[in-house]
Amino acid sequence: MATSGVRRVALASSAGNAVELYDFLLYGTASALVFDKLFFPSFDPRIGTLLSLATFGAGFLARPLGGVVIGHFGDRIGRRTMLVLTLTVTGVCTALIGLLPTYSSIGILAPVLLILLRVVQGFFLGGEQGGATLMTVEHAPPGRSGWYGSWTFLGSPLGLLLASGAMSLAVAASGPDFLVWGWRIPFLFSLLLVGVGLYVRLSVQESPVFERARAEEGTVKLPVAVVLRNHWRTVLLGAGVNFGFNMFIFVLATFTASYATRQLGMSRSVILNATLVGAFAQAVTILLFARLSDRVGRLPVMLGGAVFLGVFAFPLFWLVDTRSPGLVLVAMVIGFAGSAAIFGPMPAYYAELFGPKIRYSGVSLSYQLGAVLGGGLSPLVAAALLGLTAGQESWPVSLYLVGGALVSAACVLAIGETISGRARSRVPAEP
């Protein structure tokens, strides 16, 4: 495919993934700042915060199942069709959250509906990221899969930028009425973003690698069964790579907002603005580290990223604990930018672990298992660990992040290099 065509596919994947991540991450921001007051107001404030963050994790629990189901059809029907479906349903769920009555209006039914929509949202996001990365990586020319694949994961910081930006604007526009109606605006805005994302996504062709494999060899009847029977070790190690990263990034993007506002008394705008700048820094460094991985290999870049996650775990909270807006900004920028070393090469990395006929299922299951075990539970676990010191000391959370980083580093080393032509991976891409 011509370079312009590959760029169009990469941009489409990035745009669609940005919309999906906007939907998913917006909920995380709202769970830290809003939902405890509106959907769990009858509880002690600390318990309300824990319950609010638990609903954030509920969406993650559905992601591996979504990865299995949507990955199955993605390997049999095609990547493009499934990606249109995931984008549409996730956006509709987000808009419906913005229309939900609160606890004061309908009682216990309000948090029940909130959790239900979050679970459906998580289910369809579970099939989004694997398919979006494959569309880009499978269109990329040789030697450039890391670079073009990383465009897909630009959707994560861009989605976070959109989510934090929309929430910041809503706070500014609604002022004292933010908890009355202002919080709903970013959720309803999702419908407009979905329209844009669908327009872009429908403009690209199906993956040539998938079409060629289907034409030459047909499709596998039950791709996920083949993955679980023959490649379970690959799945578990791949999940471990994502485990530490997701733990770190969701503590950074979600728990830190709750910690800074509730425990340290900082304003919402300070932490939201710091997150915005950090997300922008990550968008830039994702591209840089991904391109570097094309040149020197995935292993050294991603191992360096895993080491960073552990090394920065304590300095992150030392900086935030100062309550200085400038140092909080520094903490968020370094955290987001450094974590891109492991995040940027991931799209190509996961695609290189599985053969084309089972790739959607294998990538989705492996990536989403790491996401749910690391990211889905991390804000809740971090809040619980903070409670061990009565909310006074952050070191238990930092130790928790160090543990996740060690898991990621060990799994990266166990897998080895994945780029063909370099040192052979210990877990090669399998048919």
Backbone torsions as a table, in degrees:
resi	resn	phi	psi	omega
1	MET	NA	142.3	177.8
2	ALA	-62.5	155.3	-178.0
3	THR	-56.8	-40.4	-179.6
4	SER	-62.2	-35.9	178.7
5	GLY	-68.6	-41.1	178.1
6	VAL	-63.5	-42.4	178.6
7	ARG	-62.0	-38.8	179.4
8	ARG	-63.7	-42.4	177.6
9	VAL	-64.0	-44.3	-179.1
10	ALA	-62.9	-41.9	178.6
11	LEU	-65.9	-39.0	178.7
12	ALA	-64.0	-43.3	178.4
13	SER	-64.9	-41.0	179.5
14	SER	-64.5	-44.3	-179.1
15	ALA	-64.3	-46.3	179.7
16	GLY	-63.7	-42.4	179.5
17	ASN	-67.6	-33.6	177.3
18	ALA	-62.9	-41.3	179.0
19	VAL	-65.4	-44.5	179.5
20	GLU	-62.4	-43.9	-179.3
21	LEU	-71.5	-31.6	172.4
22	TYR	-55.9	-49.9	-180.0
23	ASP	-58.0	-46.1	-174.1
24	PHE	-73.9	-42.7	-175.6
25	LEU	-78.8	-27.5	174.8
26	LEU	-58.2	-40.0	177.9
27	TYR	-61.6	-40.8	179.3
28	GLY	-61.3	-43.2	178.3
29	THR	-64.1	-43.2	-179.9
30	ALA	-67.0	-35.0	179.7
31	SER	-66.2	-29.9	179.2
32	ALA	-81.0	-28.6	-171.5
33	LEU	-112.1	-24.1	-165.8
34	VAL	-128.0	-50.3	-163.6
35	PHE	-64.2	-29.5	179.6
36	ASP	-62.3	-33.9	-178.2
37	LYS	-80.4	-32.6	-172.9
38	LEU	-95.3	-30.0	-175.3
39	PHE	-115.1	-13.9	178.4
40	PHE	-134.3	47.3	-171.7
41	PRO	-76.5	-15.6	-175.5
42	SER	-84.7	-1.6	-178.5
43	PHE	-99.0	161.8	169.5
44	ASP	-53.8	141.0	-175.3
45	PRO	-52.0	-40.2	-179.4
46	ARG	-68.2	-39.7	177.8
47	ILE	-67.7	-39.1	177.4
48	GLY	-60.4	-39.0	177.3
49	THR	-64.4	-43.5	179.0
50	LEU	-61.8	-42.7	179.3
51	LEU	-65.8	-39.3	179.0
52	SER	-63.2	-44.2	178.4
53	LEU	-69.1	-27.7	176.6
54	ALA	-66.6	-37.3	176.7
55	THR	-65.9	-31.6	174.1
56	PHE	-60.7	-42.9	179.1
57	GLY	-69.0	-24.8	-179.1
58	ALA	-60.1	-35.1	178.1
59	GLY	-64.7	-33.4	178.6
60	PHE	-69.0	-35.2	-177.6
61	LEU	-60.9	-29.3	-179.4
62	ALA	-84.8	-12.0	-173.3
63	ARG	-66.6	-43.1	177.4
64	PRO	-61.5	-39.3	177.7
65	LEU	-63.3	-42.9	176.3
66	GLY	-62.3	-38.7	177.6
67	GLY	-61.9	-39.5	179.6
68	VAL	-67.5	-50.5	-175.2
69	VAL	-67.7	-50.5	-177.4
70	ILE	-72.8	-34.0	175.1
71	GLY	-62.3	-37.9	176.9
72	HIS	-57.2	-50.8	-178.9
73	PHE	-72.2	-28.3	176.2
74	GLY	-66.0	-33.5	177.3
75	ASP	-79.9	-19.8	-178.4
76	ARG	-102.6	-40.6	-176.3
77	ILE	-97.7	-41.3	-178.9
78	GLY	143.5	157.0	-178.0
79	ARG	-71.2	-44.0	-169.8
80	ARG	-62.2	-46.6	-177.7
81	THR	-60.1	-43.8	-179.2
82	MET	-66.3	-35.1	-178.8
83	LEU	-69.2	-34.3	175.2
84	VAL	-64.9	-42.0	179.7
85	LEU	-64.1	-47.8	-176.6
86	THR	-63.1	-41.2	-179.6
87	LEU	-62.5	-44.4	-176.8
88	THR	-64.9	-50.6	-174.9
89	VAL	-67.2	-41.0	-179.5
90	THR	-61.7	-42.3	179.4
91	GLY	-65.3	-39.9	178.1
92	VAL	-64.0	-42.2	177.8
93	CYS	-59.5	-41.9	-179.9
94	THR	-62.6	-44.9	178.7
95	ALA	-62.7	-38.8	179.1
96	LEU	-65.3	-34.4	175.0
97	ILE	-60.2	-39.0	178.9
98	GLY	-67.1	-15.4	179.3
99	LEU	-101.7	-3.1	-175.2
100	LEU	-65.4	136.4	167.0
101	PRO	-67.2	154.2	-178.2
102	THR	-95.1	179.4	-177.7
103	TYR	-58.1	-36.7	-178.7
104	SER	-65.9	-20.0	-178.4
105	SER	-94.4	-45.0	-173.3
106	ILE	-128.3	9.8	174.6
107	GLY	69.0	-140.3	-172.8
108	ILE	-63.2	-21.3	179.3
109	LEU	-63.2	-28.5	-178.3
110	ALA	-62.4	-54.3	177.8
111	PRO	-66.3	-28.8	177.5
112	VAL	-64.0	-46.7	178.8
113	LEU	-65.5	-37.4	178.5
114	LEU	-60.7	-46.6	-179.8
115	ILE	-65.4	-41.3	-179.9
116	LEU	-60.0	-46.8	179.3
117	LEU	-65.1	-36.4	179.4
118	ARG	-65.2	-39.7	-179.9
119	VAL	-66.0	-44.3	178.1
120	VAL	-62.1	-42.3	177.9
121	GLN	-58.7	-45.9	179.8
122	GLY	-65.2	-37.5	179.4
123	PHE	-57.9	-47.3	-176.5
124	PHE	-77.6	-29.7	173.9
125	LEU	-65.9	-30.0	178.9
126	GLY	-59.7	-27.2	177.4
127	GLY	-97.3	-5.9	-176.5
128	GLU	-78.6	-51.9	-167.8
129	GLN	-67.3	-40.3	177.6
130	GLY	-61.6	-45.4	-179.4
131	GLY	-67.2	-40.3	-179.5
132	ALA	-64.0	-40.7	178.8
133	THR	-66.7	-39.0	-178.5
134	LEU	-66.8	-38.4	179.2
135	MET	-56.9	-40.2	-178.1
136	THR	-78.5	-49.7	-177.1
137	VAL	-62.2	-39.1	-177.3
138	GLU	-76.9	-11.7	172.0
139	HIS	-94.2	-15.3	-171.1
140	ALA	-73.0	147.0	175.2
141	PRO	-73.3	160.9	179.6
142	PRO	-55.5	138.9	177.5
143	GLY	81.2	0.0	-178.2
144	ARG	-127.2	12.1	-176.0
145	SER	-67.0	-33.5	176.2
146	GLY	-63.7	-45.9	-179.0
147	TRP	-62.6	-54.9	-177.0
148	TYR	-71.3	-36.0	177.3
149	GLY	-60.3	-35.4	-177.8
150	SER	-66.0	-22.5	177.6
151	TRP	-60.0	-33.2	178.1
152	THR	-62.3	-46.5	-177.5
153	PHE	-76.7	-5.3	166.5
154	LEU	-60.0	-24.5	178.4
155	GLY	-59.8	-26.4	-179.9
156	SER	-69.1	-57.7	177.0
157	PRO	-66.0	-33.2	177.9
158	LEU	-67.1	-39.0	175.6
159	GLY	-64.0	-39.4	177.3
160	LEU	-67.3	-39.7	175.0
161	LEU	-58.0	-47.6	179.8
162	LEU	-62.9	-44.0	-177.8
163	ALA	-65.4	-48.7	-179.8
164	SER	-66.9	-39.0	178.5
165	GLY	-64.4	-44.6	179.5
166	ALA	-63.6	-40.4	179.5
167	MET	-68.4	-38.9	177.6
168	SER	-62.8	-43.4	177.9
169	LEU	-64.3	-38.8	179.2
170	ALA	-65.1	-40.1	176.7
171	VAL	-61.3	-45.3	-178.9
172	ALA	-68.0	-40.2	-175.2
173	ALA	-73.8	-37.4	-175.0
174	SER	-94.0	-19.2	177.5
175	GLY	55.0	-125.8	-178.1
176	PRO	-67.0	-13.3	178.7
177	ASP	-93.7	13.5	-177.3
178	PHE	-57.4	-44.4	-179.1
179	LEU	-76.6	-10.9	179.0
180	VAL	-85.8	-53.8	-178.4
181	TRP	-140.2	-20.6	-173.5
182	GLY	-61.5	-36.1	-177.5
183	TRP	-64.7	-22.0	-176.9
184	ARG	-74.8	-26.6	-173.5
185	ILE	-57.6	-49.3	-179.1
186	PRO	-60.8	-32.1	179.4
187	PHE	-70.2	-41.1	179.3
188	LEU	-71.0	-28.5	178.3
189	PHE	-61.7	-19.8	-179.5
190	SER	-57.9	-33.5	-178.4
191	LEU	-61.1	-39.3	177.9
192	LEU	-66.2	-43.0	180.0
193	LEU	-64.0	-38.3	178.9
194	VAL	-62.9	-41.1	177.9
195	GLY	-58.9	-43.8	178.6
196	VAL	-65.6	-44.4	-179.1
197	GLY	-61.8	-40.7	179.1
198	LEU	-66.4	-40.0	179.0
199	TYR	-59.4	-43.5	-179.1
200	VAL	-71.6	-44.0	-174.6
201	ARG	-68.1	-34.2	-179.6
202	LEU	-73.0	-9.4	-177.2
203	SER	-86.7	-5.2	-176.0
204	VAL	-105.8	158.5	-179.0
205	GLN	-89.2	165.0	176.3
206	GLU	-63.4	156.1	179.1
207	SER	-59.0	126.4	178.8
208	PRO	-66.5	-31.2	178.8
209	VAL	-66.2	-43.1	178.3
210	PHE	-64.5	-45.7	-178.3
211	GLU	-63.7	-38.6	179.5
212	ARG	-67.8	-43.5	179.5
213	ALA	-64.2	-40.4	179.5
214	ARG	-66.2	-39.6	-178.7
215	ALA	-69.7	-37.4	-174.9
216	GLU	-86.8	-36.6	-172.1
217	GLU	-126.1	-6.1	-175.6
218	GLY	78.2	-173.2	-179.7
219	THR	-112.0	160.3	177.5
220	VAL	-83.5	135.3	-176.4
221	LYS	-62.5	-46.4	179.2
222	LEU	-130.4	82.7	-176.1
223	PRO	-56.3	-41.9	-176.5
224	VAL	-66.3	-30.6	177.2
225	ALA	-65.3	-40.3	177.4
226	VAL	-64.4	-41.9	179.8
227	VAL	-60.9	-48.7	-176.8
228	LEU	-70.4	-32.6	-178.3
229	ARG	-77.8	-43.4	-171.4
230	ASN	-104.1	-22.4	-170.5
231	HIS	-129.1	28.4	-176.9
232	TRP	-61.7	-33.7	179.1
233	ARG	-65.9	-40.5	176.8
234	THR	-60.0	-44.3	-179.5
235	VAL	-60.5	-46.8	-176.9
236	LEU	-67.0	-42.3	178.3
237	LEU	-66.9	-40.5	176.7
238	GLY	-62.6	-39.6	176.7
239	ALA	-62.5	-38.6	179.4
240	GLY	-64.5	-35.9	177.1
241	VAL	-60.0	-43.5	-178.0
242	ASN	-78.6	-19.5	-176.1
243	PHE	-57.2	-56.4	-177.1
244	GLY	-66.9	-37.3	178.8
245	PHE	-63.5	-49.2	-178.8
246	ASN	-63.5	-37.1	176.5
247	MET	-58.4	-48.2	-177.6
248	PHE	-65.3	-47.5	-170.5
249	ILE	-70.6	-32.0	-179.6
250	PHE	-85.0	-23.5	167.0
251	VAL	-66.9	-43.0	-179.3
252	LEU	-64.4	-46.6	-171.7
253	ALA	-87.3	-27.3	-174.0
254	THR	-114.1	-55.6	-177.4
255	PHE	-64.2	-39.5	-177.4
256	THR	-60.1	-35.0	178.1
257	ALA	-63.1	-44.4	178.3
258	SER	-66.3	-44.7	-178.7
259	TYR	-62.0	-45.7	-176.4
260	ALA	-67.8	-37.2	-177.1
261	THR	-81.6	-40.6	-174.3
262	ARG	-88.5	-44.9	-176.5
263	GLN	-84.5	-36.8	-175.5
264	LEU	-100.8	-9.3	176.8
265	GLY	73.3	21.0	179.1
266	MET	-81.0	158.6	-178.2
267	SER	-77.1	153.1	177.8
268	ARG	-58.5	-40.1	-173.9
269	SER	-64.4	-35.7	-179.0
270	VAL	-63.1	-49.2	-176.8
271	ILE	-72.1	-34.8	178.2
272	LEU	-67.1	-41.9	179.7
273	ASN	-67.7	-37.6	176.9
274	ALA	-64.6	-37.9	177.4
275	THR	-65.3	-38.5	177.6
276	LEU	-59.3	-48.6	-178.5
277	VAL	-66.1	-39.8	178.6
278	GLY	-63.0	-41.5	178.6
279	ALA	-63.8	-37.8	177.2
280	PHE	-64.5	-41.7	178.4
281	ALA	-62.5	-37.6	178.7
282	GLN	-67.3	-37.5	179.1
283	ALA	-58.7	-41.2	-179.8
284	VAL	-69.4	-45.9	-174.2
285	THR	-74.9	-24.6	173.1
286	ILE	-56.0	-47.3	-179.3
287	LEU	-64.8	-42.4	-177.5
288	LEU	-65.3	-46.5	-178.5
289	PHE	-70.2	-34.7	178.0
290	ALA	-65.0	-43.6	178.4
291	ARG	-64.9	-38.5	177.0
292	LEU	-61.7	-36.8	-179.6
293	SER	-68.2	-27.3	173.4
294	ASP	-67.1	-30.0	-175.4
295	ARG	-88.6	-43.5	-173.4
296	VAL	-110.1	-8.0	-179.6
297	GLY	109.7	156.3	179.8
298	ARG	-70.5	-39.6	-171.4
299	LEU	-56.2	-54.8	-176.5
300	PRO	-65.4	-35.7	-178.3
301	VAL	-69.3	-48.1	-176.3
302	MET	-72.1	-34.0	175.3
303	LEU	-64.4	-41.2	175.7
304	GLY	-60.4	-39.1	177.4
305	GLY	-64.8	-40.7	179.2
306	ALA	-64.2	-40.9	177.7
307	VAL	-62.0	-41.2	178.6
308	PHE	-58.4	-41.8	-178.4
309	LEU	-56.0	-38.9	179.0
310	GLY	-77.5	-41.9	-176.7
311	VAL	-64.9	-35.3	-174.8
312	PHE	-90.8	-1.7	-175.2
313	ALA	-59.6	-41.7	179.4
314	PHE	-80.3	-47.5	178.1
315	PRO	-56.5	-31.6	178.6
316	LEU	-53.9	-51.4	-176.8
317	PHE	-80.2	-26.9	173.1
318	TRP	-58.9	-42.3	179.7
319	LEU	-69.3	-44.7	-179.3
320	VAL	-64.8	-38.2	-176.9
321	ASP	-65.6	-14.2	177.4
322	THR	-70.3	-19.4	-176.2
323	ARG	66.1	8.1	178.5
324	SER	-81.8	121.1	179.8
325	PRO	-55.4	-37.0	-179.9
326	GLY	-66.7	-43.3	-179.3
327	LEU	-73.8	-31.7	173.3
328	VAL	-62.8	-41.1	177.0
329	LEU	-61.2	-43.6	178.5
330	VAL	-60.9	-43.0	-179.4
331	ALA	-61.3	-44.2	-178.0
332	MET	-68.8	-40.6	-179.8
333	VAL	-64.8	-48.4	-179.9
334	ILE	-63.0	-43.3	-178.5
335	GLY	-61.6	-48.5	-179.4
336	PHE	-68.0	-44.1	-177.1
337	ALA	-66.8	-44.8	-178.4
338	GLY	-66.3	-36.3	-179.4
339	SER	-67.8	-18.4	179.4
340	ALA	-65.2	-18.8	179.4
341	ALA	-63.9	-33.7	176.6
342	ILE	-91.7	-28.0	-175.5
343	PHE	-80.2	-41.7	-174.8
344	GLY	-58.1	-46.3	-179.7
345	PRO	-77.4	-6.0	-171.4
346	MET	-57.6	-42.3	-178.1
347	PRO	-56.3	-49.2	178.7
348	ALA	-68.6	-37.4	-178.1
349	TYR	-58.6	-50.6	-179.0
350	TYR	-67.5	-38.8	179.0
351	ALA	-62.7	-32.2	-179.1
352	GLU	-75.3	-7.5	-179.6
353	LEU	-87.8	-16.7	-173.6
354	PHE	-134.0	149.1	175.5
355	GLY	-74.7	161.9	-172.5
356	PRO	-57.9	-35.1	-173.3
357	LYS	-72.8	-21.2	179.5
358	ILE	-124.5	11.6	-169.8
359	ARG	-66.5	-44.2	-178.9
360	TYR	-60.0	-46.6	-179.9
361	SER	-65.3	-46.1	-177.6
362	GLY	-64.4	-46.6	-179.7
363	VAL	-64.4	-47.3	-176.9
364	SER	-62.2	-45.5	-178.0
365	LEU	-65.9	-46.5	-178.0
366	SER	-64.9	-48.8	-178.5
367	TYR	-63.8	-45.0	-175.2
368	GLN	-73.2	-30.3	173.8
369	LEU	-61.2	-43.6	176.9
370	GLY	-64.1	-36.4	-178.9
371	ALA	-67.0	-44.2	-176.8
372	VAL	-72.0	-39.8	-178.8
373	LEU	-73.2	-33.4	-180.0
374	GLY	-92.5	-62.4	-173.0
375	GLY	-77.3	-39.9	-173.5
376	GLY	-63.6	-36.9	-176.6
377	LEU	-96.7	-14.1	-169.9
378	SER	-63.1	-42.6	177.9
379	PRO	-62.2	-39.2	179.3
380	LEU	-67.0	-46.4	179.3
381	VAL	-62.6	-41.9	179.8
382	ALA	-62.5	-41.4	178.3
383	ALA	-64.0	-39.9	178.4
384	ALA	-66.5	-40.9	178.2
385	LEU	-64.5	-37.4	177.5
386	LEU	-62.0	-34.4	179.7
387	GLY	-66.0	-21.4	179.0
388	LEU	-63.0	-27.2	178.6
389	THR	-109.1	22.2	-178.7
390	ALA	58.5	31.3	177.0
391	GLY	75.1	12.3	-174.1
392	GLN	-96.0	-26.3	-175.3
393	GLU	-132.4	141.2	-174.6
394	SER	-99.2	-1.9	-173.6
395	TRP	-61.7	-32.0	176.9
396	PRO	-62.6	-33.9	178.4
397	VAL	-68.2	-39.7	178.7
398	SER	-64.1	-41.2	177.0
399	LEU	-62.0	-38.5	176.9
400	TYR	-59.5	-43.4	179.0
401	LEU	-66.8	-37.1	177.6
402	VAL	-61.7	-42.0	178.0
403	GLY	-60.1	-43.8	177.8
404	GLY	-62.9	-39.3	179.8
405	ALA	-64.3	-39.1	178.5
406	LEU	-63.5	-38.3	177.2
407	VAL	-62.7	-47.0	179.6
408	SER	-60.4	-45.9	-178.4
409	ALA	-62.5	-42.6	-179.5
410	ALA	-63.8	-39.6	-178.8
411	CYS	-72.2	-36.8	175.3
412	VAL	-60.7	-43.7	179.0
413	LEU	-65.7	-38.4	-179.4
414	ALA	-66.6	-36.4	178.9
415	ILE	-74.2	-42.6	-178.5
416	GLY	81.0	-162.6	-179.2
417	GLU	-74.8	143.5	-177.6
418	THR	-114.6	-12.0	-178.5
419	ILE	-78.0	124.6	178.3
420	SER	-62.2	141.2	-178.9
421	GLY	96.4	-14.1	175.3
422	ARG	-104.2	-165.2	177.0
423	ALA	-54.1	130.6	-172.0
424	ARG	-65.6	133.7	176.6
425	SER	-64.7	144.0	173.9
426	ARG	-73.1	-17.7	176.4
427	VAL	-125.3	83.1	-172.9
428	PRO	-69.4	159.8	172.8
429	ALA	-62.4	130.4	-171.9
430	GLU	-116.8	150.7	-177.8
431	PRO	-74.1	NA	NA
